[in-house]
Amino acid sequence: MAVNQGECPGCGAPIQFGIGSSIAKVCEFCGSTVVRRDHGLQDLGKVARIANTPSLIAVGDEGTLGGRPFKVMGRVQLDHGQGPWDEYYVAFDYGQAWGWLAYAQGHWYVTQPYPGIAIPPYHMLRLESDVVLGQASYRVTEIKTGTVVSAEGELPGVLRPQSQRYYADLYAPQNGFATLDYGENTGSYEVFVGYIFDEPQMLVTQLGPRSINKIKTDMIRCPNCGGDVPKLSGDRALRLGCPYCGTVSDIATQQIVAQQEAAMKMPDIPIGSHGTFEGVPYICIAYLRRGADFDGDYFSWEEYLIWSQGIGYRWLVKDPESGWSWAMPVNLADLDLASMPSEVRWGGRSFRVRNRNSARVDYVLGEVYWKCEVGETTQTMDFVDGKDVLSREESSGEVKWSYSTPVAWPVIAQAFALPVDGPGGQLAAATSGSGSSSGSSTAWVLIVLVVVLIFCAIGALDSDEDDGSSAGGTYRGGGGIIFVGGK
């Protein structure tokens, strides 16, 4: 039987394991990874200093999840190459069971080990493919690798510093979630099954140590200009677009990832504005400008990220021609993809493909929940049913879906206490010069009529050959492509 306590082989400090499922522990004095064996404790080497990542829980915290007690035993930090993220090892039911907690893309995830089940090899996995785990079918949403960069506290296995971890994340109906952990992809694997839950379901008592940075301020310091930016979503954001100098930085590492000019105009919905939709309070935490090329012309739109602690993230999107839309994430597992790429079914409705393109991030202000970079692109598809849109976005190793529907500017203005006749209600299609004579106006009307007739004729000729990929604003629903997941 493996020893339960002893001295750190690296520095001699006392080492004690809290629960039976723990295999390794990072010495809090010297940073060595200590593994317990039958014959004693073994030193696997030191881990790097843990990064001060935004986090809502810490090692040592206790709480309940849906009434079930848990304690945070350890933390692992991994990195895709764009900055670290955290996964927390937790003991449930006073050490009788264990699992993982993680916060990503605006959601909380909890999983527990599901042993004795066969899964496909890593190289056989494909995005949006179905995998049966037990009696349930899951759909692959992410296939990636991450490098172990640091850890603290206890761990349920040996995670060698700088080792590669191969994994896939999957969704199931009714907020089901699973992770296929292939380790270093040498043949062994572990399956973890759980669910996605809303933040109010988890109650936490802060007992673990917090870093000085997290205790002393409710501000985020811009590493470029030194400006203090108020935290709008607590310790949930990963990247910051500074409103003073425009610099985009990684919040955890305080590294500058992009330089951009300061804001040239005030966003229609000011960052920090509070609003209420259907009785739910939201705060606007970020503004993005994105665009796409269509037949040699560049079209851009604006996106506003809003957040509510009880609901998570939603988007308000302004297209300069078609107006505003409200967008929300869609569970990939709830989609019927049998007729892809021409059609998708969801909620008893059929959505036909409208266009395909790639979208680029041009500008960022405020807090965002993924590793956002200016210039990053995603491959997009829009499927429409009337004015409602299902949007698909694929980036490297990941796919996300969202649904959007039109919303009138007066509704948004009322929710955020903004003027109805303000800039948010001014769209490109509605603007015109005020000094033109009636003669020139008539001439322009005639020109427009001729152009319309020409396009109608062309449309009639091509209608039988239309594959739905024509230009018209590539959106995550009604107006601009939106990140609902992703980085």
Sequence and secondary structure as in RCSB ss.txt:
>XXXX:A:sequence
MAVNQGECPGCGAPIQFGIGSSIAKVCEFCGSTVVRRDHGLQDLGKVARIANTPSLIAVGDEGTLGGRPFKVMGR
VQLDHGQGPWDEYYVAFDYGQAWGWLAYAQGHWYVTQPYPGIAIPPYHMLRLESDVVLGQASYRVTEIKTGTVVS
AEGELPGVLRPQSQRYYADLYAPQNGFATLDYGENTGSYEVFVGYIFDEPQMLVTQLGPRSINKIKTDMIRCPNC
GGDVPKLSGDRALRLGCPYCGTVSDIATQQIVAQQEAAMKMPDIPIGSHGTFEGVPYICIAYLRRGADFDGDYFS
WEEYLIWSQGIGYRWLVKDPESGWSWAMPVNLADLDLASMPSEVRWGGRSFRVRNRNSARVDYVLGEVYWKCEVG
ETTQTMDFVDGKDVLSREESSGEVKWSYSTPVAWPVIAQAFALPVDGPGGQLAAATSGSGSSSGSSTAWVLIVLV
VVLIFCAIGALDSDEDDGSSAGGTYRGGGGIIFVGGK
>XXXX:A:secstr
   SEEE TTT  EEE SSTT  EEE TTT EEEEEETTEEEEEEE         S  TT EEEETTEEEEEEEE
EEEESSS EEEEEEEEEGGGTEEEEEEEETTEEEEEEE  S     GGG  TT EEEETTEEEEEEEEEEEEEEE
EEEEESS   TT EEEEEEEEETTTEEEEEE TTTSS  EEEEEEEE GGGEEEE  S   HHHHH SEEE TTT
  EEE SSSTT SEEE TTT  EEETTTTEEEE     SS  SS TT EEEETTEEEEEEEEEEEEEEETTEEEE
EEEEEEEETTTEEEEEEEETTTEEEEEEEE GGG B TTTTTEEEETTEEEEEEEEEEEEEEEEEEEESS   TT
 EEEEEEEEETTEEEEEEEETTEEEEEEEEE  HHHHHHHTT  TTSGGG  GGG   SS  HHHHHHHHHHHHH
HHHHHHHHHHHHGGG  S   S   SSSSS   SS  
